[in-house]
């Protein structure tokens, strides 16, 4: 019986372990951390018939495995992945392992920014067209959870990170969506080219029957997918779609699809419930992917009108005393914060900070004209201050997250936006960006207790 080693017991790792056990493999799951959540995950694997540990990796046990399934939260620089004892053990991602047991057809969405919105919207549009579909991946439901279901959907829309794509072998999407490509995860990659290469693996196994939905205004995206076989659908928001191209574009503030020789006008941009021009690109990407499966323009338009923004991504939380509070906790890199700032039309108090990911905050300099002040917090606060204080007023805060929100309440004026768009990961204070966003929402919606003093 084949023995599967699972590295990491976050949601993806737990799901992979469960799937492996249900498929009859022997399982040894290993988690470095040893908190209450991790210990509970270990007990769940054991209760299902597998072996598991927390608090460290037993390399001798992992070396006995026939295959290692690596959770996306484990960086390629992790000691266990560099161990000579494991050098001979084949390694794949949870995404690849799930794919090998998946009966559904697949839309996969990658890119630096916009993945979550595009994934959620594509699934919503297919649901509106009565297609049996689930959204999965980084969006909350691990692909292994879908693969483990006895009754699988017809389609899955999966959000695929560079970490998950790094260790694929057979994984192939029927429809691959590439939203954009900018610097990110420089804390985990040796250089930008390595990061770009992992993203481009989305098309590594493409065939002539594959469909690629590509950002036609992003040269890196186009070049990385240039040699992949299959049909190409491009989306443009700031420039005309080339005459010979199929795809989607914005014309006179209306979304238009041009596919199969026909042009179909869908909805006005004012009818969308998503903020910012960047979200027009996400909408076009999602609608193009969905249109391959469900081409009815009326159903697509109805789905666009009914879609609500995902939580933690430019999510308006509350307006109180003339101040609008927006939760953009999903903005875990500088490029994502940049597009959030470009969407603002009011003065901004910007909450910026967390665990630094290696990108330059100076990339924000030319979009800070609407920012009255930056509240820099967390591990990255001093670097943020060094790189931005010549451009915008910066307050460096050393307190906890509640103090940061309290200080924002103290400095915000009627007519302002308080924008949590951290440009950093959350791991210095929180389990993940979702916990950070939920804490922000709770503090903002709760009783006013006074502001911090900086």
ZAGUDO-682363 format. One line per 3 residues: number of its first residue (from 1); for each residue y, x, z of C-alpha. Coordinates in nm, 3 decimals, decimal comma. Each point is the difference from the previous one (the first is absolute). Layout:
<tikes>
NUM> Y/X/Z | ...
</tikes>
This chain:
<tikes>
1> 0,000/0,000/0,000 | 0,340/0,140/-0,100 | 0,222/0,098/0,291
4> 0,372/-0,077/-0,027 | 0,258/0,181/0,211 | 0,324/-0,191/0,054
7> 0,305/0,205/0,099 | 0,263/-0,205/0,180 | -0,036/-0,339/0,165
10> 0,321/-0,174/-0,093 | -0,032/-0,326/-0,187 | -0,126/0,162/-0,321
13> -0,250/0,220/0,183 | -0,135/-0,286/0,209 | -0,039/-0,211/-0,312
16> -0,179/0,281/-0,185 | -0,240/0,052/0,290 | -0,077/-0,371/0,014
19> -0,053/-0,019/-0,375 | -0,233/0,301/0,008 | -0,206/-0,152/0,280
22> -0,025/-0,333/-0,180 | -0,119/0,182/-0,314 | -0,279/0,170/0,194
25> 0,141/0,351/0,045 | -0,022/0,201/0,318 | 0,351/0,054/0,134
28> 0,164/0,264/0,215 | 0,369/-0,075/0,055 | 0,236/0,256/0,152
31> 0,353/-0,051/0,133 | 0,230/0,275/0,129 | 0,210/-0,219/0,229
34> -0,135/-0,148/0,321 | 0,220/-0,295/0,096 | -0,112/-0,349/0,092
37> 0,017/-0,118/-0,361 | -0,214/0,291/-0,121 | -0,258/-0,046/0,275
40> -0,027/-0,368/-0,088 | -0,061/0,094/-0,363 | -0,275/0,241/0,107
43> -0,170/-0,275/0,200 | 0,024/-0,239/-0,296 | -0,178/0,251/-0,228
46> -0,269/0,057/0,261 | -0,048/-0,374/0,051 | -0,054/-0,038/-0,376
49> -0,275/0,262/0,006 | 0,186/0,320/-0,082 | 0,089/0,315/0,191
52> 0,360/0,085/0,083 | 0,222/0,225/0,206 | 0,366/0,033/0,094
55> 0,203/0,286/0,147 | -0,107/0,260/-0,256 | -0,216/0,069/-0,305
58> -0,355/0,128/0,043 | -0,016/0,216/-0,309 | -0,373/0,066/0,036
61> -0,071/-0,375/-0,010 | 0,234/-0,055/-0,295 | -0,162/0,290/-0,187
64> -0,331/-0,190/0,014 | 0,148/-0,288/-0,199 | -0,068/-0,052/-0,371
67> 0,353/-0,130/-0,064 | 0,332/-0,006/0,187 | 0,234/-0,298/-0,029
70> 0,351/0,109/0,096 | 0,256/-0,246/0,138 | 0,348/0,019/-0,157
73> 0,161/0,094/0,331 | -0,173/0,340/0,005 | 0,212/0,261/-0,180
76> -0,166/0,250/-0,236 | 0,125/0,275/0,231 | -0,203/-0,133/0,295
79> -0,218/0,267/0,161 | -0,317/-0,205/-0,044 | 0,052/-0,022/-0,377
82> 0,050/0,376/-0,021 | -0,309/0,078/0,202 | -0,248/0,231/-0,173
85> -0,279/-0,198/0,166 | 0,094/-0,303/-0,213 | 0,072/0,187/-0,322
88> -0,324/-0,113/-0,162 | 0,024/-0,368/0,091 | 0,136/-0,224/-0,280
91> 0,318/-0,184/0,099 | 0,151/-0,325/-0,126 | 0,276/-0,233/0,112
94> -0,052/-0,341/0,159 | 0,144/-0,147/-0,321 | -0,274/0,167/-0,206
97> -0,276/-0,103/0,242 | 0,116/-0,363/-0,004 | 0,026/0,002/-0,380
100> -0,366/0,099/-0,030 | -0,095/-0,323/0,179 | 0,264/-0,230/-0,147
103> -0,093/-0,291/-0,226 | 0,355/-0,111/-0,079 | 0,227/0,112/-0,283
106> 0,289/0,215/0,106 | 0,375/0,038/-0,028 | 0,110/0,324/0,171
109> 0,363/0,075/0,086 | 0,130/0,349/0,072 | 0,337/0,177/0,000
112> 0,236/0,147/0,255 | 0,185/-0,323/0,078 | -0,050/-0,370/-0,061
115> -0,380/-0,001/0,034 | -0,017/-0,258/0,279 | 0,243/-0,245/-0,160
118> -0,164/0,035/-0,341 | -0,350/-0,042/0,142 | 0,091/-0,305/0,207
121> 0,191/-0,163/-0,287 | -0,273/0,060/-0,260 | -0,255/-0,163/0,230
124> 0,240/-0,288/0,071 | 0,056/-0,060/-0,372 | -0,372/-0,012/-0,069
127> -0,053/-0,237/0,292 | 0,275/-0,223/-0,142 | -0,196/-0,004/-0,327
130> -0,321/-0,107/0,185 | -0,168/0,340/-0,036 | -0,241/0,098/0,278
133> 0,170/0,317/0,129 | 0,059/0,208/0,312 | 0,256/0,272/0,077
136> -0,141/0,313/0,165 | 0,049/0,370/0,067 | 0,298/0,126/0,199
139> 0,134/-0,354/0,004 | -0,223/-0,090/0,295 | -0,351/-0,092/-0,117
142> -0,210/0,310/-0,067 | -0,180/-0,006/-0,334 | -0,326/0,063/0,187
145> 0,054/-0,330/0,182 | 0,010/-0,177/-0,336 | -0,304/0,189/-0,127
148> -0,196/-0,104/0,309 | 0,052/-0,369/-0,068 | -0,299/-0,194/-0,122
151> 0,226/-0,225/-0,208 | 0,239/0,237/-0,176 | 0,310/-0,118/-0,187
154> 0,036/0,019/-0,377 | 0,290/0,246/0,031 | 0,139/0,238/0,259
157> 0,350/0,148/-0,009 | -0,016/0,327/0,195 | 0,286/0,221/0,116
160> -0,115/0,358/-0,056 | 0,168/0,298/0,165 | -0,015/0,358/-0,122
163> -0,231/0,081/0,295 | -0,248/-0,264/-0,112 | 0,014/0,106/-0,364
166> -0,042/0,368/0,086 | -0,373/-0,037/0,066 | -0,116/-0,244/-0,265
169> -0,280/0,061/-0,249 | -0,093/-0,326/-0,176 | 0,285/-0,225/0,113
172> 0,151/-0,185/-0,296 | 0,249/-0,284/-0,006 | -0,016/-0,259/-0,275
175> 0,381/-0,008/0,031 | 0,184/0,300/0,144 | 0,362/-0,035/0,111
178> 0,222/0,308/0,049 | 0,333/-0,101/0,157 | 0,190/0,333/0,017
181> -0,038/0,361/0,104 | 0,237/0,189/0,231 | -0,040/0,253/0,281
184> -0,205/-0,116/0,299 | -0,261/0,128/0,245 | 0,123/0,357/-0,027
187> -0,134/0,042/0,353 | -0,351/-0,044/-0,146 | 0,026/0,154/-0,348
190> 0,060/0,363/-0,094 | 0,243/-0,108/-0,275 | 0,116/-0,295/-0,207
193> -0,242/0,075/-0,281 | -0,301/-0,045/0,228 | 0,139/-0,334/0,116
196> 0,067/-0,114/-0,357 | -0,350/0,104/-0,106 | -0,163/-0,214/0,268
199> 0,206/-0,303/-0,102 | -0,095/0,049/-0,365 | -0,370/-0,016/0,088
202> 0,044/-0,378/-0,018 | -0,061/0,038/-0,376 | -0,261/0,275/0,015
205> -0,290/-0,234/-0,085 | 0,191/-0,235/-0,231 | -0,171/-0,129/-0,314
208> 0,123/-0,165/-0,319 | -0,033/-0,333/0,184 | 0,230/0,109/0,285
211> 0,358/-0,124/0,032 | 0,278/0,223/0,138 | 0,317/-0,164/0,132
214> 0,257/0,280/0,011 | 0,359/0,057/0,100 | 0,145/0,070/-0,344
217> 0,316/0,149/0,155 | -0,186/0,263/0,204 | -0,081/0,308/-0,207
220> -0,246/0,132/0,257 | -0,197/-0,325/-0,005 | -0,011/-0,004/-0,378
223> -0,102/0,364/-0,029 | -0,272/-0,027/0,264 | -0,159/-0,297/-0,175
226> 0,068/0,119/-0,354 | -0,355/0,107/-0,089 | -0,186/-0,289/0,163
229> -0,171/-0,244/-0,238 | 0,067/-0,374/-0,003 | 0,284/-0,246/-0,048
232> 0,351/0,080/0,127 | 0,248/-0,250/0,147 | 0,341/0,143/0,096
235> 0,265/-0,143/0,230 | 0,375/0,075/-0,023 | 0,287/-0,127/0,214
238> 0,289/0,233/-0,087 | -0,057/0,060/-0,370 | -0,137/-0,195/-0,298
241> -0,373/-0,011/-0,056 | -0,078/0,199/-0,319 | -0,045/-0,231/-0,298
244> -0,357/0,108/-0,061 | -0,109/-0,031/0,365 | -0,174/-0,281/0,187
247> 0,121/-0,070/0,350 | 0,272/-0,160/0,209 | 0,375/0,041/0,033
250> 0,317/-0,158/0,136 | 0,232/-0,164/-0,253 | 0,316/-0,187/0,104
253> -0,128/-0,014/0,361 | -0,328/-0,159/-0,104 | -0,352/0,145/0,010
256> -0,162/0,014/-0,343 | -0,355/0,087/-0,104 | -0,083/0,130/-0,347
259> -0,375/0,008/-0,054 | -0,227/-0,084/-0,290 | 0,297/-0,037/-0,233
262> 0,164/-0,274/0,209 | 0,303/0,005/0,232 | -0,010/-0,227/0,305
265> 0,299/-0,050/0,228 | -0,109/-0,059/0,358 | 0,261/-0,032/0,276
268> 0,354/0,111/0,068 | 0,030/0,295/0,235 | 0,203/-0,224/0,233
271> -0,311/-0,213/0,054 | -0,194/0,291/0,152 | -0,022/0,023/0,379
274> -0,013/0,380/-0,011 | 0,304/0,221/0,056 | 0,113/0,279/-0,231
277> -0,039/0,119/-0,355 | -0,301/0,210/0,091 | -0,181/-0,321/0,086
280> 0,065/-0,128/-0,352 | -0,213/0,294/-0,115 | -0,270/-0,090/0,254
283> 0,008/-0,361/-0,118 | -0,039/0,099/-0,364 | -0,289/0,232/0,086
286> -0,178/-0,277/0,191 | 0,065/-0,266/-0,260 | -0,126/0,220/-0,283
289> -0,322/0,077/0,189 | -0,051/-0,368/0,085 | 0,076/-0,111/-0,355
292> -0,298/0,194/-0,134 | -0,227/-0,220/0,214 | 0,204/-0,324/0,003
295> 0,244/-0,011/-0,293 | 0,149/-0,347/0,060 | 0,377/0,058/0,027
298> 0,065/-0,319/0,194 | -0,248/0,093/0,275 | 0,144/0,351/0,017
301> 0,354/-0,135/0,034 | -0,107/-0,243/0,276 | -0,169/0,286/0,184
304> 0,312/0,217/-0,022 | 0,216/-0,276/0,147 | -0,236/-0,059/0,293
307> -0,062/0,361/0,099 | 0,146/0,111/0,334 | 0,074/0,369/0,069
310> -0,270/0,195/0,185 | 0,071/0,075/0,363 | 0,145/0,344/0,081
313> 0,147/0,042/-0,352 | 0,368/-0,100/-0,015 | -0,092/-0,292/0,225
316> 0,302/-0,191/0,133 | -0,078/-0,061/0,368 | 0,299/-0,182/0,144
319> 0,377/-0,032/-0,038 | 0,175/-0,006/0,337 | 0,373/0,016/0,069
322> 0,061/0,077/-0,368 | -0,242/0,297/-0,004 | -0,305/-0,014/-0,229
325> -0,303/0,193/0,128 | -0,243/0,121/-0,268 | -0,346/0,143/0,064
328> -0,090/0,262/-0,262 | -0,254/0,186/0,212 | -0,224/0,046/-0,306
331> 0,262/0,245/-0,133 | -0,188/0,309/0,117 | 0,159/0,242/-0,248
334> 0,350/0,093/-0,111 | -0,033/-0,154/-0,348 | -0,095/-0,336/0,150
337> 0,302/0,006/0,233 | 0,219/0,087/-0,295 | -0,100/-0,314/-0,192
340> 0,054/-0,207/0,315 | 0,355/0,133/0,031 | 0,063/-0,074/-0,367
343> -0,088/-0,363/0,071 | 0,262/-0,038/0,276 | 0,328/-0,181/-0,068
346> 0,144/0,014/0,356 | 0,097/0,286/0,235 | -0,315/0,157/0,146
349> -0,103/0,140/0,337 | -0,304/0,203/-0,106 | -0,290/0,074/0,236
352> -0,151/0,319/-0,136 | -0,276/0,201/0,161 | -0,357/0,045/0,115
355> -0,246/0,273/-0,096 | 0,136/0,216/-0,280 | -0,202/0,002/-0,326
358> 0,169/0,294/-0,168 | 0,238/-0,178/-0,240 | 0,370/0,088/-0,007
361> 0,232/-0,255/0,163 | 0,280/0,143/-0,214 | -0,157/-0,207/-0,281
364> 0,175/-0,296/0,167 | 0,348/0,154/-0,011 | 0,131/-0,181/-0,306
367> -0,114/-0,347/0,119 | 0,154/0,020/0,347 | 0,335/-0,143/-0,102
370> -0,081/-0,334/0,167 | -0,136/0,164/0,318 | 0,243/-0,004/0,293
373> -0,227/0,203/0,222 | -0,350/0,143/0,013 | -0,195/-0,024/0,325
376> -0,242/0,294/-0,019 | -0,300/-0,021/0,235 | -0,352/0,128/0,052
379> -0,140/0,341/-0,086 | 0,205/0,023/-0,321 | 0,338/-0,075/0,160
382> 0,139/0,355/0,006 | -0,095/0,071/-0,361 | 0,153/-0,332/-0,110
385> 0,323/0,092/0,178 | 0,011/0,348/-0,158 | -0,049/-0,134/-0,351
388> 0,227/-0,306/0,015 | 0,282/0,065/0,247 | 0,221/0,143/-0,276
391> -0,028/-0,329/-0,188 | -0,011/-0,279/0,258 | 0,052/-0,042/0,377
394> -0,330/0,069/0,177 | -0,091/-0,074/0,362 | -0,302/0,187/0,133
397> -0,196/-0,214/0,245 | -0,259/0,142/0,235 | -0,116/-0,320/0,167
400> -0,289/-0,232/-0,077 | -0,003/-0,255/-0,279 | 0,142/-0,273/0,221
403> 0,301/0,222/0,067 | 0,044/0,055/-0,375 | 0,011/-0,374/-0,066
406> 0,231/-0,045/0,297 | 0,240/0,259/-0,138 | -0,006/-0,171/-0,341
409> 0,094/-0,325/0,171 | 0,291/0,174/0,171 | 0,150/0,157/-0,314
412> -0,063/-0,279/-0,254 | 0,292/-0,225/-0,089 | 0,011/-0,348/-0,149
415> -0,071/0,027/-0,372 | -0,228/0,304/0,041 | -0,366/0,049/-0,079
418> -0,216/0,188/0,249 | -0,266/0,151/-0,221 | -0,319/0,152/0,138
421> -0,101/0,213/-0,300 | -0,131/0,314/0,170 | -0,091/0,232/-0,294
424> -0,264/0,141/0,236 | -0,348/-0,084/0,118 | -0,031/-0,179/0,334
427> -0,257/0,223/0,166 | 0,233/0,159/0,256 | 0,049/-0,334/0,177
430> -0,238/-0,254/-0,153 | -0,351/-0,049/-0,134 | 0,132/-0,083/-0,348
433> 0,300/-0,144/-0,184 | -0,121/-0,354/0,073 | 0,016/0,052/0,376
436> 0,347/0,152/-0,042 | 0,119/-0,298/-0,204 | -0,149/-0,251/0,242
439> 0,169/0,173/0,292 | 0,332/-0,005/-0,185 | -0,042/-0,370/-0,075
442> -0,084/-0,080/0,361 | 0,299/0,193/0,133 | 0,238/-0,157/-0,250
445> -0,121/-0,355/0,052 | -0,024/0,031/0,377 | 0,276/-0,046/0,257
448> 0,300/0,228/-0,027 | -0,015/0,251/0,288 | 0,292/0,225/-0,091
451> 0,043/0,309/-0,215 | -0,105/0,357/0,048 | 0,253/0,268/0,078
454> -0,118/0,249/-0,259
</tikes>
